[in-house]
Structure formats: C-alpha cells, structure tokens
Amino acid sequence: MKPTTLDLFADAEPEQDRRREQIGEQSYVLRGYALPWLTRLLPALETVLATAPFRQMVTPGGFTMSVALSSCGTWGWTTDRSGYRYTREDPRTGLPWPPMPEVFLQLAQAAAREAGFADFVPDSCLINRYVPGAKMSLHQDKDEKSYAAPIVSVSLGLPAMFLFGGFARSDKSQRVPLLHGDIVVWGGVDRLRYHGVLPIKDGYHPRLGKQRINFTFRTAR
C-alpha cells in the first residue's frame, strides 16, 4: 500500500501555539513540537518508505489491521498469526529494515528531553498510516525487553483523538486531541498505560492529504 503523495511544498495550516501539556505523572503532549522539523522529516520519511512500503499486517487472532505499518531502525515491529514481535528484517523482503534517519533520531531525543527523559536512545521507529476510518484499539507497549525508556509518538497529517488510559484495559481513558506536529511522550510510572486511537475522521491535510502518519519511537532491545 502506497501512502498519499506527500506535498513537501504545500502551505502549512495555521500553527498552534507551542506548549507542553501534562496528561499523566510522567506524560506530556508537546503541542506543535515537530513542525519546525518537517522540511527534514518528510523527505526522510519518503526515503524509508521507498525501501519498506506501508503494508497492513494480520494480528495473532487473524484480523487484518486497519492501520498500515512500516518500520525503520535496528528493530522493526511486526505481527502475524504467530504473534507480536520485533525483527531485524522486514518480513516482506527478508532484508534489514531501513536505518533510522538521523533527523528521526534527533527529533525523538529532543522531545524526550523536553518531557524529562534525557537519555533516550531509540532503536526502533514504527511508522503507522491511518486513513479515514482507521483506528488503534487500546493496548500496552510491552513487547520491549525493558520498560525503562519512554515512548515518543509523533503525529502528522489529519487530526486524531488519542485515548490515554490507565493500567487496566477497563480503566477510563482520557481523550486527547492530537493535531499535525504534536508529540506525546510517556514513560516512567506511566510507561505501561493503555492507549489507542479512535477512528480517524474524514478530511484532507494540505501536506499529507487524506491520511495521518504516526511515528512511534521505542527502545526495543
């Protein structure tokens, strides 16, 4: 599945005020934080996708995910009927996942520092593509060997309603609207909170078209 063509030169929508919002004891939304990085981020994204295009994967239960996935870095996150896991190779090609672009790493580390996590060294970037109607059910990020490092999640394109819950699936979730350029960082005591994304509403973004792109940076190993 190919992404909608990225328009690197489109006029950006009005920028929101840069600010930090706390949504948990060690969890923050960095509003508009990624916007100054876009001129470097988007070409780097296209380079990654040229090697590892988006694809929809199947869960262990046999369901095809509505979100399309790619990865870069030493470890890529994958799922199929045998389970969720990290792999060094793209299962589609048998080749290593594309290396993480330097601008991806720099942004992830800068955002982590802004949220109080100074020593973040991600070795995996999961790239999700949401089209209108796509969603992500509540889940925990727990396929990593250690939970000491935070999660850094970058939102680009169409708006999303992020669900940020508790430590049980049944706990009530906050609804946190995320706009183009927002970054969510959570870790420490909040590292294993459930989270998800409600179905994306129809719309059109001037740079990314009818899609939302999400980068999730993690330390997998």
Backbone bond lengths (Angstrom), bond angles and torsions (degrees), N, CA, C in turn:
res aa  C-N    CA-C-N  psi(-1)  N-CA   C-N-CA  omega(-1)  CA-C   N-CA-C  phi
1 M - - - 1.465 - - 1.525 109.16 -
2 K 1.321 117.11 124.96 1.460 120.50 179.73 1.522 109.83 -92.78
3 P 1.340 117.46 146.04 1.451 119.29 176.91 1.511 110.56 -74.97
4 T 1.338 116.70 158.18 1.442 119.86 168.03 1.520 108.38 -55.63
5 T 1.321 116.95 139.37 1.460 120.06 -177.74 1.522 110.56 -57.22
6 L 1.303 116.41 132.37 1.451 121.53 178.50 1.514 109.58 -82.26
7 D 1.332 117.28 127.62 1.459 121.44 177.29 1.517 107.94 -95.08
8 L 1.314 115.50 99.95 1.460 119.84 -174.49 1.520 112.30 -70.98
9 F 1.337 117.57 -14.57 1.454 120.27 -172.65 1.523 112.94 -116.50
10 A 1.317 117.56 9.25 1.459 120.67 179.53 1.523 110.48 -68.44
11 D 1.315 114.74 152.41 1.462 118.82 174.70 1.516 108.96 -67.93
12 A 1.322 116.53 132.43 1.460 120.66 -179.95 1.522 109.65 -76.64
13 E 1.335 115.81 152.49 1.448 120.26 173.99 1.529 109.00 -69.17
14 P 1.344 118.02 163.58 1.464 119.41 179.40 1.517 111.60 -52.24
15 E 1.311 116.73 133.16 1.454 120.59 -177.20 1.520 110.35 -80.52
16 Q 1.319 115.67 140.77 1.450 120.02 175.56 1.525 109.62 -81.81
17 D 1.314 115.23 160.21 1.465 120.10 178.80 1.523 109.48 -64.04
18 R 1.321 116.38 137.25 1.459 121.32 176.30 1.531 108.41 -73.49
19 R 1.299 116.17 125.26 1.455 119.85 178.46 1.521 108.93 -162.06
20 R 1.325 115.47 163.85 1.459 121.54 179.43 1.516 108.45 -114.24
21 E 1.334 116.41 125.95 1.454 121.94 178.51 1.519 109.10 -113.59
22 Q 1.309 116.99 130.38 1.455 120.93 179.30 1.513 109.27 -90.24
23 I 1.338 117.24 127.73 1.466 121.23 -179.93 1.528 111.91 -118.94
24 G 1.314 117.54 -1.12 1.456 123.34 177.41 1.514 108.05 -163.40
25 E 1.334 116.24 174.71 1.457 119.58 -177.44 1.524 111.93 -56.69
26 Q 1.336 117.18 -39.34 1.458 121.84 177.48 1.527 110.11 -131.45
27 S 1.321 114.64 45.22 1.470 121.15 -176.21 1.522 110.01 -137.47
28 Y 1.332 115.95 135.55 1.458 120.85 -174.46 1.525 111.15 -142.31
29 V 1.333 114.98 149.71 1.459 122.05 165.25 1.520 106.99 -106.78
30 L 1.315 116.36 123.56 1.463 122.32 177.31 1.523 107.00 -99.68
31 R 1.316 116.00 98.31 1.455 121.49 -173.53 1.530 111.33 -69.36
32 G 1.341 115.28 125.36 1.453 121.16 175.91 1.512 115.53 68.37
33 Y 1.318 117.54 12.46 1.461 120.61 -170.65 1.531 112.32 -65.51
34 A 1.336 117.41 -31.70 1.471 119.99 -175.85 1.525 113.30 -84.62
35 L 1.329 118.99 -10.36 1.459 120.57 -173.32 1.532 113.62 -58.00
36 P 1.334 119.92 -43.71 1.464 118.24 -179.96 1.530 114.02 -66.70
37 W 1.308 117.70 -11.41 1.464 122.20 -176.52 1.529 112.33 -95.57
38 L 1.327 118.15 -4.88 1.460 120.82 -168.48 1.519 114.12 -61.78
39 T 1.316 117.80 -37.95 1.465 119.01 -177.09 1.519 111.86 -64.32
40 R 1.320 117.59 -20.78 1.465 121.41 175.00 1.526 111.89 -99.19
41 L 1.331 116.61 -33.13 1.464 120.08 -176.90 1.527 112.66 -66.37
42 L 1.335 117.37 -47.29 1.457 119.82 -171.57 1.525 113.38 -67.19
43 P 1.340 120.06 -43.36 1.472 117.71 174.59 1.530 112.59 -62.09
44 A 1.340 116.74 -37.07 1.467 119.80 178.25 1.524 110.55 -64.97
45 L 1.326 116.90 -38.13 1.461 120.47 177.05 1.524 110.82 -62.00
46 E 1.318 117.20 -44.80 1.463 119.50 -179.86 1.523 111.52 -62.02
47 T 1.326 116.85 -35.48 1.467 120.18 177.83 1.525 110.96 -64.37
48 V 1.330 116.95 -43.52 1.472 120.66 177.82 1.526 110.71 -61.31
49 L 1.344 116.27 -45.79 1.460 120.04 -175.04 1.522 112.65 -70.32
50 A 1.323 117.20 -22.56 1.461 119.43 176.06 1.525 111.11 -65.61
51 T 1.331 116.18 -29.69 1.470 121.35 179.35 1.522 112.18 -93.14
52 A 1.321 116.26 -37.79 1.476 121.42 -177.24 1.525 108.94 -129.40
53 P 1.334 117.95 80.61 1.467 121.09 -176.84 1.531 112.12 -63.00
54 F 1.325 114.96 158.33 1.447 120.51 174.59 1.525 110.43 -59.89
55 R 1.333 114.29 145.06 1.459 120.98 174.21 1.534 108.11 -150.46
56 Q 1.329 116.53 152.61 1.460 120.92 176.31 1.522 108.50 -94.72
57 M 1.328 115.39 126.87 1.455 121.40 -175.95 1.522 110.85 -101.66
58 V 1.313 115.37 165.58 1.460 122.75 -178.29 1.522 109.33 -106.51
59 T 1.321 116.74 136.90 1.453 121.42 179.12 1.524 110.26 -78.92
60 P 1.347 117.13 165.97 1.470 118.88 176.36 1.526 113.15 -56.84
61 G 1.344 116.33 -26.88 1.455 119.51 178.68 1.514 114.13 -81.02
62 G 1.348 116.90 -1.72 1.452 120.52 177.38 1.515 115.09 92.70
63 F 1.333 117.82 8.59 1.454 120.98 -179.34 1.532 110.28 -93.28
64 T 1.329 117.39 136.96 1.459 121.66 175.51 1.521 108.78 -81.19
65 M 1.315 117.21 126.52 1.451 122.01 -178.19 1.530 110.34 -68.17
66 S 1.334 116.39 142.14 1.466 120.33 177.00 1.526 111.34 -75.69
67 V 1.313 116.03 -19.97 1.460 122.26 178.78 1.521 109.04 -91.58
68 A 1.321 117.66 135.63 1.461 122.11 175.24 1.526 109.42 -91.65
69 L 1.336 117.04 146.87 1.453 122.01 -169.68 1.520 112.34 -126.86
70 S 1.326 114.59 150.59 1.454 123.39 164.10 1.527 105.99 -147.02
71 S 1.315 117.34 177.56 1.464 121.39 179.56 1.516 109.62 -152.24
72 C 1.319 114.30 159.28 1.460 120.72 168.39 1.523 107.64 -147.09
73 G 1.328 115.20 163.94 1.457 120.30 -175.48 1.526 110.18 107.87
74 T 1.315 115.36 -177.53 1.459 120.52 -179.01 1.519 111.67 -63.88
75 W 1.338 115.91 -35.75 1.461 121.25 -176.75 1.521 109.58 -123.64
76 G 1.324 116.21 134.66 1.452 121.61 174.42 1.517 110.16 -114.23
77 W 1.332 115.57 141.72 1.469 120.04 179.54 1.517 109.30 -86.26
78 T 1.327 116.46 132.84 1.458 121.16 179.94 1.525 110.21 -137.42
79 T 1.326 114.57 162.44 1.457 120.82 174.92 1.528 109.06 -146.31
80 D 1.324 115.22 144.25 1.462 122.15 172.19 1.523 107.14 -155.90
81 R 1.320 117.13 -167.36 1.457 119.46 -176.16 1.528 112.51 -63.92
82 S 1.353 117.99 -18.32 1.465 120.36 -178.60 1.525 112.94 -89.39
83 G 1.340 118.51 -7.82 1.462 119.53 175.62 1.511 114.27 134.51
84 Y 1.344 114.15 176.04 1.460 122.59 175.45 1.526 108.36 -90.84
85 R 1.334 117.05 141.07 1.462 118.57 -179.43 1.533 110.48 -170.59
86 Y 1.323 114.35 168.07 1.461 121.91 170.68 1.528 109.03 -100.71
87 T 1.324 115.56 141.83 1.456 120.56 176.86 1.523 109.41 -132.70
88 R 1.324 116.25 153.06 1.463 120.52 174.35 1.529 111.44 -79.52
89 E 1.342 116.93 -24.14 1.450 121.16 -176.83 1.523 111.19 -111.79
90 D 1.314 115.15 145.89 1.456 121.70 170.64 1.526 107.73 -69.20
91 P 1.342 118.64 118.91 1.466 119.34 -176.64 1.525 112.99 -63.54
92 R 1.317 117.26 -20.16 1.469 119.84 179.80 1.529 111.51 -73.60
93 T 1.344 116.96 -36.87 1.459 120.43 -174.68 1.520 113.78 -110.74
94 G 1.330 117.08 -20.57 1.453 120.94 -173.86 1.520 113.04 77.37
95 L 1.331 117.37 3.82 1.467 122.30 -179.96 1.521 109.92 -100.34
96 P 1.339 117.92 158.99 1.462 119.22 176.60 1.527 111.05 -57.20
97 W 1.323 115.31 147.58 1.462 119.69 173.07 1.528 109.06 -58.79
98 P 1.327 118.99 151.68 1.466 120.23 177.22 1.526 110.64 -57.60
99 P 1.322 117.73 146.46 1.463 119.24 176.41 1.523 110.66 -63.45
100 M 1.319 115.44 151.25 1.460 120.08 178.56 1.534 109.41 -70.64
101 P 1.321 119.02 122.18 1.465 119.80 178.06 1.519 111.35 -58.58
102 E 1.310 115.78 145.81 1.465 120.65 -177.46 1.527 111.28 -58.69
103 V 1.330 117.54 -36.86 1.464 119.25 -179.42 1.522 110.97 -67.06
104 F 1.339 118.56 -32.83 1.466 120.83 174.93 1.526 109.55 -61.36
105 L 1.329 115.77 -49.93 1.461 120.78 -178.41 1.520 111.15 -60.83
106 Q 1.319 116.91 -44.84 1.464 120.56 -178.72 1.518 111.55 -61.72
107 L 1.340 117.19 -44.04 1.464 120.29 179.60 1.518 111.09 -64.67
108 A 1.330 117.16 -44.88 1.466 120.11 -179.14 1.519 111.21 -60.43
109 Q 1.321 116.89 -43.57 1.465 120.14 -178.98 1.520 111.52 -69.85
110 A 1.322 117.68 -37.62 1.461 120.28 178.85 1.523 110.56 -65.65
111 A 1.331 117.47 -42.46 1.464 120.60 178.65 1.523 111.14 -65.68
112 A 1.326 116.55 -41.28 1.466 119.70 178.50 1.534 110.63 -61.00
113 R 1.323 116.61 -43.08 1.477 119.36 177.76 1.517 111.08 -60.87
114 E 1.322 116.73 -41.82 1.465 121.01 -179.68 1.531 111.14 -60.49
115 A 1.340 116.54 -28.99 1.467 121.47 -179.38 1.525 112.66 -95.06
116 G 1.336 117.21 4.79 1.462 119.98 175.67 1.508 115.78 97.17
117 F 1.330 117.58 13.06 1.466 121.77 179.14 1.539 108.12 -115.64
118 A 1.316 115.66 91.83 1.465 120.67 -167.88 1.522 114.06 -79.27
119 D 1.303 118.98 -20.98 1.470 120.48 -170.44 1.522 112.41 -114.34
120 F 1.307 117.81 33.95 1.459 122.04 -177.51 1.535 110.50 -74.68
121 V 1.337 115.91 124.92 1.466 121.36 177.50 1.534 107.18 -129.47
122 P 1.330 118.01 86.70 1.461 119.74 -178.90 1.525 111.40 -71.48
123 D 1.314 115.88 143.19 1.465 120.66 174.59 1.526 111.20 -119.04
124 S 1.345 116.29 7.14 1.455 121.26 -179.20 1.521 109.72 -146.48
125 C 1.324 116.26 136.65 1.464 122.02 171.86 1.519 108.19 -129.99
126 L 1.323 115.83 108.84 1.455 121.88 173.57 1.522 107.90 -84.28
127 I 1.329 117.38 129.45 1.457 122.28 -179.70 1.521 107.53 -112.77
128 N 1.321 116.55 118.72 1.458 122.21 -179.09 1.518 109.99 -108.85
129 R 1.314 115.64 140.59 1.463 121.22 173.96 1.521 109.00 -117.05
130 Y 1.340 115.96 119.00 1.449 122.79 177.11 1.531 108.97 -107.43
131 V 1.317 117.21 127.21 1.458 121.34 168.58 1.522 107.22 -103.97
132 P 1.340 118.96 166.40 1.467 118.97 -179.84 1.532 111.68 -51.43
133 G 1.329 114.78 131.15 1.456 122.20 -177.68 1.512 113.94 97.46
134 A 1.339 117.96 -21.23 1.466 120.57 179.37 1.526 109.98 -72.05
135 K 1.322 115.88 151.06 1.455 120.81 -176.91 1.522 108.96 -149.94
136 M 1.330 115.09 172.25 1.457 121.89 173.88 1.520 107.95 -134.62
137 S 1.316 116.76 118.85 1.466 120.75 -179.08 1.524 111.01 -67.17
138 L 1.323 115.62 158.91 1.454 120.21 177.81 1.532 110.45 -57.36
139 H 1.313 116.01 133.68 1.468 120.98 -178.65 1.522 108.74 -158.39
140 Q 1.318 116.53 166.05 1.457 123.59 171.36 1.524 108.63 -108.46
141 D 1.322 116.59 146.23 1.465 120.75 171.04 1.523 107.08 -87.01
142 K 1.335 116.12 100.00 1.458 118.87 -174.64 1.526 112.85 -139.62
143 D 1.339 116.86 21.66 1.463 120.18 175.89 1.533 111.54 -89.66
144 E 1.324 116.70 -0.35 1.456 121.30 -179.68 1.530 110.01 -83.27
145 K 1.325 116.73 153.81 1.470 119.89 -178.53 1.517 112.22 -71.91
146 S 1.329 117.15 -27.52 1.462 121.41 179.67 1.519 108.48 -136.55
147 Y 1.332 115.57 148.92 1.461 120.36 178.09 1.526 111.02 -106.41
148 A 1.323 117.27 18.39 1.463 120.75 -178.05 1.523 112.07 -71.37
149 A 1.334 117.49 -31.11 1.463 121.20 -177.47 1.526 110.28 -88.34
150 P 1.330 117.29 150.96 1.464 120.67 179.33 1.526 111.48 -77.57
151 I 1.322 114.88 175.00 1.459 123.76 169.53 1.520 107.55 -105.97
152 V 1.320 117.32 134.83 1.461 122.02 176.47 1.524 107.26 -121.86
153 S 1.339 116.60 120.33 1.459 122.38 -173.22 1.527 109.84 -123.64
154 V 1.339 116.18 119.36 1.465 122.96 -175.08 1.526 109.37 -106.46
155 S 1.331 117.44 130.11 1.464 122.65 179.59 1.523 110.74 -107.86
156 L 1.337 115.82 130.38 1.459 122.07 176.57 1.525 108.77 -133.94
157 G 1.328 116.50 146.18 1.456 119.95 175.43 1.513 113.20 90.62
158 L 1.336 116.13 -139.80 1.461 121.42 -175.20 1.527 111.76 -58.94
159 P 1.341 117.68 149.65 1.467 120.70 177.12 1.521 111.57 -64.18
160 A 1.332 114.81 157.56 1.463 121.35 177.26 1.519 108.89 -139.62
161 M 1.329 115.22 153.80 1.459 120.50 171.39 1.527 107.17 -105.46
162 F 1.322 115.18 107.77 1.458 122.79 -177.05 1.516 108.79 -86.51
163 L 1.318 116.26 131.99 1.461 122.38 175.72 1.522 108.57 -99.00
164 F 1.312 116.58 123.29 1.467 121.14 -179.74 1.515 106.94 -123.30
165 G 1.334 115.36 106.22 1.449 120.82 -171.27 1.514 114.54 -103.36
166 G 1.315 114.65 -154.98 1.454 121.48 -179.54 1.514 110.95 -103.35
167 F 1.331 115.27 -148.08 1.460 120.56 -175.17 1.528 112.98 -101.66
168 A 1.323 115.71 3.19 1.462 122.35 171.18 1.519 107.54 -129.12
169 R 1.310 116.76 146.51 1.462 119.99 -177.42 1.525 111.75 -58.20
170 S 1.340 116.02 -30.90 1.463 120.51 -176.38 1.528 113.09 -80.11
171 D 1.343 118.52 -9.63 1.464 120.94 179.18 1.526 110.45 -64.32
172 K 1.306 116.00 147.94 1.463 120.74 178.72 1.528 110.18 -64.93
173 S 1.329 116.48 138.40 1.468 121.58 -179.58 1.522 110.93 -103.57
174 Q 1.324 115.36 142.08 1.456 120.62 166.56 1.526 108.70 -72.14
175 R 1.316 116.61 148.22 1.462 121.82 170.75 1.519 108.13 -106.11
176 V 1.317 115.37 115.08 1.465 121.63 -174.12 1.527 108.46 -117.71
177 P 1.349 119.16 109.73 1.459 119.38 178.26 1.530 110.67 -70.08
178 L 1.326 115.37 134.18 1.462 121.23 178.83 1.518 109.47 -119.33
179 L 1.326 115.79 131.31 1.448 122.62 -179.99 1.524 110.15 -113.06
180 H 1.314 114.91 170.26 1.456 123.02 178.69 1.523 110.54 -52.24
181 G 1.330 116.52 121.59 1.462 121.21 178.36 1.507 115.38 96.85
182 D 1.333 117.92 -7.12 1.469 120.45 178.94 1.530 110.46 -76.35
183 I 1.332 115.63 149.02 1.460 121.79 176.41 1.527 108.33 -130.02
184 V 1.322 116.24 132.35 1.462 121.61 173.96 1.523 107.98 -106.73
185 V 1.326 115.81 132.99 1.464 121.91 177.59 1.521 107.97 -127.07
186 W 1.339 116.73 125.65 1.463 119.17 174.21 1.527 109.55 -140.33
187 G 1.329 114.53 144.99 1.459 119.84 -178.90 1.516 110.02 -170.74
188 G 1.339 115.52 -163.81 1.461 119.53 179.82 1.517 111.29 58.41
189 V 1.324 116.21 -128.65 1.464 120.31 -177.88 1.530 112.13 -67.04
190 D 1.326 117.64 -17.50 1.464 121.70 -178.50 1.531 112.97 -97.41
191 R 1.319 117.59 1.74 1.462 120.78 -168.33 1.533 113.70 -56.44
192 L 1.323 118.37 -35.00 1.465 120.78 -174.67 1.531 113.02 -103.07
193 R 1.318 116.50 24.35 1.462 118.68 175.66 1.533 110.30 -68.15
194 Y 1.329 114.93 143.22 1.459 120.11 172.82 1.533 109.38 -68.83
195 H 1.322 115.32 146.07 1.460 120.38 179.55 1.527 109.13 -154.58
196 G 1.314 116.36 160.74 1.453 121.04 -179.21 1.519 110.23 -170.26
197 V 1.322 116.29 -173.94 1.465 122.31 -178.59 1.527 108.32 -137.01
198 L 1.340 117.03 127.49 1.451 121.12 175.23 1.533 109.92 -69.02
199 P 1.343 118.46 160.62 1.468 119.78 179.82 1.529 112.00 -52.22
200 I 1.315 115.21 133.79 1.460 121.25 -179.46 1.523 109.21 -70.59
201 K 1.324 116.09 134.00 1.457 120.74 178.84 1.528 110.17 -80.71
202 D 1.326 114.94 152.97 1.457 119.77 179.08 1.524 110.05 -63.26
203 G 1.309 115.66 145.07 1.454 120.59 179.77 1.517 110.28 175.62
204 Y 1.300 115.20 -178.01 1.470 120.65 179.59 1.518 108.66 -142.09
205 H 1.323 115.76 125.64 1.460 121.20 178.30 1.527 109.22 -99.69
206 P 1.345 118.02 136.03 1.468 119.55 -174.13 1.516 114.72 -61.46
207 R 1.324 118.23 -26.48 1.462 119.91 179.51 1.525 113.13 -100.65
208 L 1.323 117.43 -37.23 1.466 120.22 -172.60 1.522 113.70 -110.13
209 G 1.323 117.97 -1.16 1.454 119.92 176.51 1.516 112.90 73.73
210 K 1.348 116.65 -142.08 1.460 122.04 -173.82 1.528 110.11 -92.38
211 Q 1.316 116.63 59.48 1.457 119.81 -178.57 1.526 110.41 -159.24
212 R 1.317 113.37 158.30 1.461 121.73 168.72 1.520 107.07 -117.24
213 I 1.318 116.90 132.17 1.457 122.49 175.01 1.523 108.09 -109.74
214 N 1.324 115.87 133.86 1.459 121.38 -179.35 1.526 109.75 -128.99
215 F 1.326 116.69 127.99 1.468 122.19 172.72 1.525 107.38 -101.05
216 T 1.309 117.52 129.89 1.463 121.11 173.41 1.526 108.38 -119.33
217 F 1.322 115.52 112.86 1.470 121.68 -178.54 1.522 109.47 -96.23
218 R 1.337 115.88 132.15 1.458 120.94 179.92 1.533 109.55 -142.29
219 T 1.323 115.05 159.03 1.467 121.21 166.84 1.514 106.09 -98.43
220 A 1.329 116.18 104.29 1.468 120.82 -172.49 1.518 112.25 -81.60
221 R 1.328 115.68 -38.86 1.471 120.00 -174.38 1.520 110.29 -134.12
